[in-house]
Amino acid sequence: MLTVDFSRFPLAPGDRVLDLGCGAGRHAFECYRRGARVVALDQNAEEIREVATWFAAMAEAGEAPAGASAVAMEGDALNLPFPDASFDVVIISEVMEHIPDDKGVLAEMVRVLKPGGRIAVTVPRYGPEKVCWTLSDAYHEVEGGHIRIYKADELLAKIREAGLRPYGTHHAHALHSPYWWLKCAFGVDNDKALPVRAYHKLLVWDIMKKPLATRLAEQALNPVMGKSFVAYATKPHLPEADAAGTEAGPTADAAR
Protein backbone atom coordinates (compact mmCIF):
# COMPACT_ATOMS: atom_id res chain seq x y z
CA MET A 1 0.00 0.00 0.00
CA LEU A 2 1.80 3.08 -1.28
CA THR A 3 1.15 6.58 0.00
CA VAL A 4 3.42 8.33 -2.50
CA ASP A 5 1.87 8.52 -5.98
CA PHE A 6 4.69 7.85 -8.44
CA SER A 7 2.65 9.26 -11.31
CA ARG A 8 3.05 12.65 -9.56
CA PHE A 9 6.54 11.92 -8.26
CA PRO A 10 8.62 10.73 -11.23
CA LEU A 11 11.40 8.27 -10.59
CA ALA A 12 13.98 7.40 -13.23
CA PRO A 13 16.06 4.20 -13.38
CA GLY A 14 19.39 4.87 -11.72
CA ASP A 15 18.08 7.59 -9.41
CA ARG A 16 19.65 7.45 -5.97
CA VAL A 17 16.79 7.29 -3.45
CA LEU A 18 16.75 7.68 0.32
CA ASP A 19 13.68 6.23 2.04
CA LEU A 20 14.07 7.94 5.40
CA GLY A 21 12.30 6.21 8.26
CA CYS A 22 11.51 3.37 5.88
CA GLY A 23 9.64 1.23 8.41
CA ALA A 24 8.59 -2.02 6.75
CA GLY A 25 10.02 -0.78 3.43
CA ARG A 26 6.95 -0.38 1.19
CA HIS A 27 8.23 2.68 -0.69
CA ALA A 28 11.80 1.39 -0.79
CA PHE A 29 10.61 -1.82 -2.44
CA GLU A 30 8.65 0.09 -5.09
CA CYS A 31 11.66 2.30 -5.88
CA TYR A 32 13.84 -0.79 -6.19
CA ARG A 33 11.34 -2.36 -8.61
CA ARG A 34 11.51 0.83 -10.69
CA GLY A 35 15.27 0.53 -11.11
CA ALA A 36 16.50 3.01 -8.50
CA ARG A 37 19.58 2.76 -6.31
CA VAL A 38 17.86 2.67 -2.93
CA VAL A 39 19.01 3.31 0.61
CA ALA A 40 16.35 2.36 3.17
CA LEU A 41 17.19 3.91 6.55
CA ASP A 42 15.47 3.53 9.91
CA GLN A 43 16.45 3.58 13.58
CA ASN A 44 14.57 0.32 14.23
CA ALA A 45 17.12 -2.48 13.88
CA GLU A 46 14.50 -5.23 13.66
CA GLU A 47 12.67 -3.57 10.77
CA ILE A 48 15.95 -2.90 8.96
CA ARG A 49 16.87 -6.59 9.17
CA GLU A 50 13.47 -7.49 7.71
CA VAL A 51 13.79 -4.95 4.90
CA ALA A 52 17.27 -6.28 4.06
CA THR A 53 15.85 -9.80 3.89
CA TRP A 54 13.14 -8.66 1.46
CA PHE A 55 15.67 -6.81 -0.69
CA ALA A 56 17.68 -10.02 -1.01
CA ALA A 57 14.56 -12.02 -1.85
CA MET A 58 13.55 -9.49 -4.52
CA ALA A 59 17.01 -9.63 -6.09
CA GLU A 60 16.95 -13.43 -6.13
CA ALA A 61 13.48 -13.43 -7.72
CA GLY A 62 14.56 -10.97 -10.40
CA GLU A 63 12.03 -8.34 -9.32
CA ALA A 64 14.46 -5.45 -9.81
CA PRO A 65 15.91 -4.47 -13.21
CA ALA A 66 19.60 -4.51 -14.06
CA GLY A 67 21.44 -1.57 -12.54
CA ALA A 68 19.11 -1.27 -9.55
CA SER A 69 20.57 -1.67 -6.07
CA ALA A 70 19.21 -1.65 -2.54
CA VAL A 71 20.68 -1.49 0.93
CA ALA A 72 19.02 -1.26 4.34
CA MET A 73 20.80 0.44 7.22
CA GLU A 74 20.24 1.83 10.69
CA GLY A 75 20.62 5.56 11.10
CA ASP A 76 19.55 8.78 12.78
CA ALA A 77 17.28 11.09 10.77
CA LEU A 78 18.83 14.10 12.52
CA ASN A 79 22.38 13.06 11.67
CA LEU A 80 22.35 11.32 8.31
CA PRO A 81 25.58 9.45 7.48
CA PHE A 82 25.79 10.80 3.92
CA PRO A 83 27.67 13.64 2.21
CA ASP A 84 25.88 16.72 0.95
CA ALA A 85 23.92 16.31 -2.29
CA SER A 86 24.02 12.51 -2.21
CA PHE A 87 20.50 11.70 -3.42
CA ASP A 88 18.25 12.50 -6.36
CA VAL A 89 15.13 11.62 -4.37
CA VAL A 90 14.19 11.58 -0.68
CA ILE A 91 10.99 10.02 0.67
CA ILE A 92 9.83 10.45 4.26
CA SER A 93 6.46 8.80 4.83
CA GLU A 94 4.49 8.92 8.11
CA VAL A 95 7.61 9.83 10.11
CA MET A 96 7.72 13.56 10.85
CA GLU A 97 4.75 13.43 13.23
CA HIS A 98 6.91 11.28 15.52
CA ILE A 99 9.97 13.56 15.69
CA PRO A 100 10.23 16.57 18.04
CA ASP A 101 12.78 18.38 15.86
CA ASP A 102 10.95 18.19 12.56
CA LYS A 103 12.75 21.26 11.23
CA GLY A 104 16.07 19.52 11.92
CA VAL A 105 14.93 16.48 9.92
CA LEU A 106 13.90 18.69 7.01
CA ALA A 107 17.28 20.43 7.13
CA GLU A 108 19.10 17.09 6.95
CA MET A 109 16.96 15.95 4.03
CA VAL A 110 17.66 19.17 2.16
CA ARG A 111 21.38 18.79 2.87
CA VAL A 112 21.64 15.31 1.35
CA LEU A 113 19.32 16.10 -1.59
CA LYS A 114 20.94 17.23 -4.84
CA PRO A 115 19.93 20.59 -6.33
CA GLY A 116 17.05 19.82 -8.66
CA GLY A 117 16.21 16.74 -6.60
CA ARG A 118 12.73 15.77 -5.44
CA ILE A 119 11.28 15.08 -2.03
CA ALA A 120 8.00 13.47 -0.94
CA VAL A 121 6.65 14.06 2.57
CA THR A 122 3.58 12.28 3.93
CA VAL A 123 1.95 12.80 7.33
CA PRO A 124 -1.42 11.96 8.89
CA ARG A 125 -4.04 14.44 7.72
CA TYR A 126 -5.33 16.92 10.29
CA GLY A 127 -9.06 16.05 10.29
CA PRO A 128 -8.96 12.24 10.48
CA GLU A 129 -6.00 12.41 12.90
CA LYS A 130 -7.85 14.84 15.17
CA VAL A 131 -10.73 12.34 15.40
CA CYS A 132 -8.29 9.64 16.52
CA TRP A 133 -6.77 11.89 19.19
CA THR A 134 -10.25 12.82 20.43
CA LEU A 135 -11.39 9.20 20.68
CA SER A 136 -8.26 7.78 22.32
CA ASP A 137 -5.39 9.10 24.41
CA ALA A 138 -3.65 5.74 24.00
CA TYR A 139 -3.49 6.31 20.24
CA HIS A 140 -0.87 9.04 20.62
CA GLU A 141 0.30 9.06 24.24
CA VAL A 142 2.78 6.22 23.81
CA GLU A 143 6.55 6.14 23.52
CA GLY A 144 7.46 6.88 19.93
CA GLY A 145 3.88 7.87 19.12
CA HIS A 146 2.50 10.88 17.31
CA ILE A 147 3.46 14.12 19.04
CA ARG A 148 1.78 16.60 16.70
CA ILE A 149 -0.97 16.94 14.12
CA TYR A 150 -0.03 18.89 11.02
CA LYS A 151 -2.31 21.26 9.21
CA ALA A 152 -1.50 21.26 5.49
CA ASP A 153 -0.51 24.93 5.44
CA GLU A 154 1.78 24.43 8.44
CA LEU A 155 3.65 21.56 6.82
CA LEU A 156 3.99 23.38 3.50
CA ALA A 157 5.32 26.45 5.32
CA LYS A 158 7.99 24.34 7.02
CA ILE A 159 8.91 22.77 3.69
CA ARG A 160 9.35 26.23 2.16
CA GLU A 161 11.33 27.47 5.16
CA ALA A 162 13.72 24.56 4.65
CA GLY A 163 14.50 25.89 1.17
CA LEU A 164 12.28 23.56 -0.87
CA ARG A 165 9.65 24.45 -3.46
CA PRO A 166 6.37 22.51 -3.13
CA TYR A 167 4.81 21.61 -6.47
CA GLY A 168 1.89 19.35 -5.60
CA THR A 169 -0.25 17.84 -2.83
CA HIS A 170 -3.00 15.26 -2.45
CA HIS A 171 -4.67 13.01 0.12
CA ALA A 172 -4.52 9.22 0.33
CA HIS A 173 -6.04 6.18 2.06
CA ALA A 174 -9.58 7.41 2.75
CA LEU A 175 -10.75 3.84 3.38
CA HIS A 176 -8.25 3.54 6.23
CA SER A 177 -9.61 6.46 8.25
CA PRO A 178 -12.71 4.58 9.53
CA TYR A 179 -10.52 1.63 10.52
CA TRP A 180 -8.43 3.82 12.82
CA TRP A 181 -11.52 5.53 14.20
CA LEU A 182 -12.91 2.10 15.09
CA LYS A 183 -9.64 1.05 16.71
CA CYS A 184 -9.57 4.24 18.77
CA ALA A 185 -13.22 3.81 19.78
CA PHE A 186 -12.86 0.16 20.83
CA GLY A 187 -9.27 0.37 22.12
CA VAL A 188 -6.13 0.67 20.01
CA ASP A 189 -4.85 -2.66 21.32
CA ASN A 190 -8.20 -4.42 21.03
CA ASP A 191 -8.05 -6.24 17.70
CA LYS A 192 -10.80 -8.68 18.75
CA ALA A 193 -13.67 -6.21 18.60
CA LEU A 194 -16.04 -7.38 15.86
CA PRO A 195 -16.25 -4.05 13.98
CA VAL A 196 -12.45 -3.76 13.98
CA ARG A 197 -11.97 -7.33 12.74
CA ALA A 198 -14.61 -6.96 10.05
CA TYR A 199 -13.21 -3.72 8.73
CA HIS A 200 -9.68 -5.10 8.78
CA LYS A 201 -10.82 -7.99 6.59
CA LEU A 202 -12.30 -5.47 4.17
CA LEU A 203 -9.01 -3.58 3.98
CA VAL A 204 -6.98 -6.74 3.42
CA TRP A 205 -9.37 -7.80 0.67
CA ASP A 206 -9.12 -4.37 -0.92
CA ILE A 207 -5.29 -4.34 -0.82
CA MET A 208 -5.02 -7.85 -2.25
CA LYS A 209 -7.75 -7.74 -4.89
CA LYS A 210 -7.79 -4.02 -5.79
CA PRO A 211 -11.42 -4.11 -6.99
CA LEU A 212 -12.57 -1.24 -9.17
CA ALA A 213 -15.45 -0.36 -6.83
CA THR A 214 -13.25 0.36 -3.81
CA ARG A 215 -10.61 2.08 -5.96
CA LEU A 216 -13.24 4.48 -7.26
CA ALA A 217 -14.74 4.94 -3.79
CA GLU A 218 -11.37 5.79 -2.29
CA GLN A 219 -10.55 8.16 -5.12
CA ALA A 220 -13.82 10.00 -4.49
CA LEU A 221 -13.40 10.05 -0.71
CA ASN A 222 -9.70 10.99 -0.52
CA PRO A 223 -10.30 14.75 -0.76
CA VAL A 224 -12.83 14.51 2.08
CA MET A 225 -11.36 12.00 4.53
CA GLY A 226 -8.02 10.75 3.20
CA LYS A 227 -5.94 9.48 6.12
CA SER A 228 -2.66 10.91 4.78
CA PHE A 229 -1.60 14.28 3.43
CA VAL A 230 1.13 14.06 0.78
CA ALA A 231 3.34 16.94 -0.37
CA TYR A 232 5.91 16.96 -3.18
CA ALA A 233 8.71 19.50 -3.50
CA THR A 234 11.96 20.17 -5.33
CA LYS A 235 15.28 21.56 -4.17
CA PRO A 236 16.09 24.61 -6.32
CA HIS A 237 19.32 24.83 -8.27
CA LEU A 238 21.67 27.56 -7.10
CA PRO A 239 21.17 30.78 -9.06
CA GLU A 240 23.91 31.09 -11.68
CA ALA A 241 25.41 34.17 -10.02
CA ASP A 242 25.54 32.44 -6.62
CA ALA A 243 27.00 29.29 -8.12
CA ALA A 244 29.67 31.28 -9.95
CA GLY A 245 30.46 33.18 -6.78
CA THR A 246 30.80 29.94 -4.83
CA GLU A 247 33.18 28.50 -7.40
CA ALA A 248 35.20 31.72 -7.67
CA GLY A 249 35.35 32.40 -3.94
CA PRO A 250 38.38 30.26 -2.96
CA THR A 251 40.39 31.52 -5.95
CA ALA A 252 39.60 35.13 -5.18
CA ASP A 253 40.53 34.67 -1.52
CA ALA A 254 43.81 33.02 -2.46
CA ALA A 255 44.69 35.91 -4.75
CA ARG A 256 44.40 38.48 -1.94
C-alpha positions as CSV (number, residue, x, y, z in Angstrom):
1,M,0.0,0.0,0.0
2,L,1.8,3.1,-1.3
3,T,1.1,6.6,0.0
4,V,3.4,8.3,-2.5
5,D,1.9,8.5,-6.0
6,F,4.7,7.8,-8.4
7,S,2.7,9.3,-11.3
8,R,3.1,12.6,-9.6
9,F,6.5,11.9,-8.3
10,P,8.6,10.7,-11.2
11,L,11.4,8.3,-10.6
12,A,14.0,7.4,-13.2
13,P,16.1,4.2,-13.4
14,G,19.4,4.9,-11.7
15,D,18.1,7.6,-9.4
16,R,19.7,7.4,-6.0
17,V,16.8,7.3,-3.5
18,L,16.7,7.7,0.3
19,D,13.7,6.2,2.0
20,L,14.1,7.9,5.4
21,G,12.3,6.2,8.3
22,C,11.5,3.4,5.9
23,G,9.6,1.2,8.4
24,A,8.6,-2.0,6.7
25,G,10.0,-0.8,3.4
26,R,6.9,-0.4,1.2
27,H,8.2,2.7,-0.7
28,A,11.8,1.4,-0.8
29,F,10.6,-1.8,-2.4
30,E,8.7,0.1,-5.1
31,C,11.7,2.3,-5.9
32,Y,13.8,-0.8,-6.2
33,R,11.3,-2.4,-8.6
34,R,11.5,0.8,-10.7
35,G,15.3,0.5,-11.1
36,A,16.5,3.0,-8.5
37,R,19.6,2.8,-6.3
38,V,17.9,2.7,-2.9
39,V,19.0,3.3,0.6
40,A,16.4,2.4,3.2
41,L,17.2,3.9,6.6
42,D,15.5,3.5,9.9
43,Q,16.4,3.6,13.6
44,N,14.6,0.3,14.2
45,A,17.1,-2.5,13.9
46,E,14.5,-5.2,13.7
47,E,12.7,-3.6,10.8
48,I,15.9,-2.9,9.0
49,R,16.9,-6.6,9.2
50,E,13.5,-7.5,7.7
51,V,13.8,-4.9,4.9
52,A,17.3,-6.3,4.1
53,T,15.8,-9.8,3.9
54,W,13.1,-8.7,1.5
55,F,15.7,-6.8,-0.7
56,A,17.7,-10.0,-1.0
57,A,14.6,-12.0,-1.9
58,M,13.6,-9.5,-4.5
59,A,17.0,-9.6,-6.1
60,E,16.9,-13.4,-6.1
61,A,13.5,-13.4,-7.7
62,G,14.6,-11.0,-10.4
63,E,12.0,-8.3,-9.3
64,A,14.5,-5.5,-9.8
65,P,15.9,-4.5,-13.2
66,A,19.6,-4.5,-14.1
67,G,21.4,-1.6,-12.5
68,A,19.1,-1.3,-9.5
69,S,20.6,-1.7,-6.1
70,A,19.2,-1.6,-2.5
71,V,20.7,-1.5,0.9
72,A,19.0,-1.3,4.3
73,M,20.8,0.4,7.2
74,E,20.2,1.8,10.7
75,G,20.6,5.6,11.1
76,D,19.5,8.8,12.8
77,A,17.3,11.1,10.8
78,L,18.8,14.1,12.5
79,N,22.4,13.1,11.7
80,L,22.3,11.3,8.3
81,P,25.6,9.5,7.5
82,F,25.8,10.8,3.9
83,P,27.7,13.6,2.2
84,D,25.9,16.7,1.0
85,A,23.9,16.3,-2.3
86,S,24.0,12.5,-2.2
87,F,20.5,11.7,-3.4
88,D,18.3,12.5,-6.4
89,V,15.1,11.6,-4.4
90,V,14.2,11.6,-0.7
91,I,11.0,10.0,0.7
92,I,9.8,10.4,4.3
93,S,6.5,8.8,4.8
94,E,4.5,8.9,8.1
95,V,7.6,9.8,10.1
96,M,7.7,13.6,10.9
97,E,4.7,13.4,13.2
98,H,6.9,11.3,15.5
99,I,10.0,13.6,15.7
100,P,10.2,16.6,18.0
101,D,12.8,18.4,15.9
102,D,10.9,18.2,12.6
103,K,12.8,21.3,11.2
104,G,16.1,19.5,11.9
105,V,14.9,16.5,9.9
106,L,13.9,18.7,7.0
107,A,17.3,20.4,7.1
108,E,19.1,17.1,6.9
109,M,17.0,15.9,4.0
110,V,17.7,19.2,2.2
111,R,21.4,18.8,2.9
112,V,21.6,15.3,1.3
113,L,19.3,16.1,-1.6
114,K,20.9,17.2,-4.8
115,P,19.9,20.6,-6.3
116,G,17.1,19.8,-8.7
117,G,16.2,16.7,-6.6
118,R,12.7,15.8,-5.4
119,I,11.3,15.1,-2.0
120,A,8.0,13.5,-0.9
121,V,6.7,14.1,2.6
122,T,3.6,12.3,3.9
123,V,2.0,12.8,7.3
124,P,-1.4,12.0,8.9
125,R,-4.0,14.4,7.7
126,Y,-5.3,16.9,10.3
127,G,-9.1,16.0,10.3
128,P,-9.0,12.2,10.5
129,E,-6.0,12.4,12.9
130,K,-7.9,14.8,15.2
131,V,-10.7,12.3,15.4
132,C,-8.3,9.6,16.5
133,W,-6.8,11.9,19.2
134,T,-10.3,12.8,20.4
135,L,-11.4,9.2,20.7
136,S,-8.3,7.8,22.3
137,D,-5.4,9.1,24.4
138,A,-3.6,5.7,24.0
139,Y,-3.5,6.3,20.2
140,H,-0.9,9.0,20.6
141,E,0.3,9.1,24.2
142,V,2.8,6.2,23.8
143,E,6.5,6.1,23.5
144,G,7.5,6.9,19.9
145,G,3.9,7.9,19.1
146,H,2.5,10.9,17.3
147,I,3.5,14.1,19.0
148,R,1.8,16.6,16.7
149,I,-1.0,16.9,14.1
150,Y,0.0,18.9,11.0
151,K,-2.3,21.3,9.2
152,A,-1.5,21.3,5.5
153,D,-0.5,24.9,5.4
154,E,1.8,24.4,8.4
155,L,3.7,21.6,6.8
156,L,4.0,23.4,3.5
157,A,5.3,26.5,5.3
158,K,8.0,24.3,7.0
159,I,8.9,22.8,3.7
160,R,9.4,26.2,2.2
161,E,11.3,27.5,5.2
162,A,13.7,24.6,4.7
163,G,14.5,25.9,1.2
164,L,12.3,23.6,-0.9
165,R,9.7,24.5,-3.5
166,P,6.4,22.5,-3.1
167,Y,4.8,21.6,-6.5
168,G,1.9,19.4,-5.6
169,T,-0.2,17.8,-2.8
170,H,-3.0,15.3,-2.4
171,H,-4.7,13.0,0.1
172,A,-4.5,9.2,0.3
173,H,-6.0,6.2,2.1
174,A,-9.6,7.4,2.7
175,L,-10.8,3.8,3.4
176,H,-8.3,3.5,6.2
177,S,-9.6,6.5,8.2
178,P,-12.7,4.6,9.5
179,Y,-10.5,1.6,10.5
180,W,-8.4,3.8,12.8
181,W,-11.5,5.5,14.2
182,L,-12.9,2.1,15.1
183,K,-9.6,1.1,16.7
184,C,-9.6,4.2,18.8
185,A,-13.2,3.8,19.8
186,F,-12.9,0.2,20.8
187,G,-9.3,0.4,22.1
188,V,-6.1,0.7,20.0
189,D,-4.8,-2.7,21.3
190,N,-8.2,-4.4,21.0
191,D,-8.1,-6.2,17.7
192,K,-10.8,-8.7,18.8
193,A,-13.7,-6.2,18.6
194,L,-16.0,-7.4,15.9
195,P,-16.3,-4.1,14.0
196,V,-12.5,-3.8,14.0
197,R,-12.0,-7.3,12.7
198,A,-14.6,-7.0,10.1
199,Y,-13.2,-3.7,8.7
200,H,-9.7,-5.1,8.8
201,K,-10.8,-8.0,6.6
202,L,-12.3,-5.5,4.2
203,L,-9.0,-3.6,4.0
204,V,-7.0,-6.7,3.4
205,W,-9.4,-7.8,0.7
206,D,-9.1,-4.4,-0.9
207,I,-5.3,-4.3,-0.8
208,M,-5.0,-7.9,-2.3
209,K,-7.7,-7.7,-4.9
210,K,-7.8,-4.0,-5.8
211,P,-11.4,-4.1,-7.0
212,L,-12.6,-1.2,-9.2
213,A,-15.5,-0.4,-6.8
214,T,-13.2,0.4,-3.8
215,R,-10.6,2.1,-6.0
216,L,-13.2,4.5,-7.3
217,A,-14.7,4.9,-3.8
218,E,-11.4,5.8,-2.3
219,Q,-10.5,8.2,-5.1
220,A,-13.8,10.0,-4.5
221,L,-13.4,10.0,-0.7
222,N,-9.7,11.0,-0.5
223,P,-10.3,14.8,-0.8
224,V,-12.8,14.5,2.1
225,M,-11.4,12.0,4.5
226,G,-8.0,10.7,3.2
227,K,-5.9,9.5,6.1
228,S,-2.7,10.9,4.8
229,F,-1.6,14.3,3.4
230,V,1.1,14.1,0.8
231,A,3.3,16.9,-0.4
232,Y,5.9,17.0,-3.2
233,A,8.7,19.5,-3.5
234,T,12.0,20.2,-5.3
235,K,15.3,21.6,-4.2
236,P,16.1,24.6,-6.3
237,H,19.3,24.8,-8.3
238,L,21.7,27.6,-7.1
239,P,21.2,30.8,-9.1
240,E,23.9,31.1,-11.7
241,A,25.4,34.2,-10.0
242,D,25.5,32.4,-6.6
243,A,27.0,29.3,-8.1
244,A,29.7,31.3,-9.9
245,G,30.5,33.2,-6.8
246,T,30.8,29.9,-4.8
247,E,33.2,28.5,-7.4
248,A,35.2,31.7,-7.7
249,G,35.4,32.4,-3.9
250,P,38.4,30.3,-3.0
251,T,40.4,31.5,-5.9
252,A,39.6,35.1,-5.2
253,D,40.5,34.7,-1.5
254,A,43.8,33.0,-2.5
255,A,44.7,35.9,-4.7
256,R,44.4,38.5,-1.9
